[in-house]
Amino acid sequence: MRYYFNNLLLLIGFLCVQPITVLKGQTNSSAFISGDFADPSIIKVKNRYYAVGTSSEWAPHFPIYTSGNLQDWKQVGYVFDKAPEWTSGSFWAPEYYFHNNTYYIYYTARRKADNVSCIGVATSKYPDRGFKDHGVIVSFGKEAIDGFVYNDNGQLYITFKAYGLDKRPIEILGSKLSADGLKLEGEVFSLLKDNNRMGMEGQSILHKDGFYYLFYSSGDCCGRGCSYNVRVARSKTFKGPYEEYSQNPVLQTNEAWKCPGHGTFVKRDDGRYMYIYHAYNKESNVFTGRQGMLAELVWGNNDSWPSFGSQQTGNNSTGNISASFQGQQIAPYWQWDFRNATPVIHQEKGKLYLSGAVKEGNNAGVVLTVRPVSNHFDLTTTVTNSNTALKGLAFYGDANAAIGLGAVNDKVEFWMVKDNIRTVLATQDIKAGIPVQLKFTMKPDQTCEVFYRQEGSDWRQMAPEVKQDVSFLPQWDRSPRMGLHFKGDASLEAAFSSFELVNR
């Protein structure tokens, strides 16, 4: 059975949580959804919770997770198996909303016609599948991102970030929505203005004891130089004016996690408000991306301002993977850079076969990737066939930033693509027609080592004298990913009999 990944319908995965304590930022804790899961949104449906997050340039788009207790989460699918026709990339900030027995997801993407970020909307009768895209709902100037919907006494409003690319203060704007939630009505108005030029986005609104509380993220969201934090303002009316809290920020970097922000709230059955947001782990940083976090919002007495308190404990898996490719169903963890490659994969009789087409100018090839949850891991595979295509392992940031190890004919090749220039770092002769095992080791000092062996021999390191730097791999808004690699004519394919990821 062959699977063309641009038509993939469903993937399933499992991730859990560990203890979380939050006070002015998250302290001694682990992510509840490890690895890249930025800009998360959450909704409660009867006795279950659903969370959706940014996918950036990875397909399928917008992963959906579910949990019955906010502790044990599993992936149940994606909003889109294929990019909506109007989009070109940058799939950010999906936002759940439930209205008229329909589930809505308002999301950000770049418009294919002009590369401007707009807000689209998709609907379904189910929270985890079957979403139908309705196209652009908010197009405003050079950029409209981070949609958030609020029902104020029966009137739907959508709020969003504007002017982020203009030489003027950013504003959180709002507009009435139609009764069906699919189009704007009336004039756009301003809720909050970034007069201090600190950054303002990722807003979420709650109403409590006569006040509208507008939580938002300030600073730079992404990358090594990020400065994100969460702030709050409040007003007696939805449209404002909003008063900034004098003790801002209410959630910020601490000793374990940095740059927390862009979240939404859910109310538990016991009345407690939980905030789902993202943050970078200080140790693994951009190599594991913005990870899904949970914090509890604590309300004070009378009209005092809210703060973030502690969260319950849970469990978290190691993120290790061991695949022997039994059966025909493709495993849930594979994703790919949809802008630069279209993988073709089939699995049968204990082997996974990989081929596909690449976009012109893609010097890296086709890579089926998994999300890293650590900056220290061993990745291994066995290549069982021999041909003129390069077949093996890769650590992939983008088509112009990747590194890997593969077999081609009677050689193994250690290669790198940096600034879109492909370099062969080392080669070694092997026996043609005999399976070869490959190993890629990522180390905490942002260097890598590569190894190979045949016929049960000891591992042999390639270029042991080279301390190969991989710090160039992470992209601004997403971590690099590792996985299986193919580079060659689309009529050829790579055959793998194993794949193992061990996090250290």
Secondary structure, 3 states (H helix, E strand, C coil): CEEEHHHCCCCCEEEECCCEEECCCECCCCCCECCCCCCCEEEEECCEEEEECCCECEECEEEEEEECCCCEEEEEEEEECCCCCCEEEEEEEEEEEEECCEEEEEEEEEECCCCCEEEEEEEECCCCCCCEEEEEEECCCCEEEEEEEEEECCEEEEEEEECCCCCCCCEEEEEEECCCCCCEEEEEEEEEECCCCCCCEEEEEEEECCEEEEEEEECCCCCCCCCCEEEEEEECCCCCCCEECCCCCCECCCCCEEEEEEEEEEECCCCCEEEEEEEEECCCHHHCCEEEEEEEEECCCCCCCCEEEEECCCCCCCCCEEECCCCCCCCCCCEEECCCEEEEEEEECCEEEEEEEECCCCCCCEEEEECCCCCCEEEEEEECCCCCCEEEEEEEEECCEEEEEEEECCEEEEEEEECCEEEEEEEEECCCCCCEEEEEEECCCCEEEEEEECCCCCCEEECCCCCEECCCCCECCECCEEEEEEECCCCCCEEEEEEEEEEC
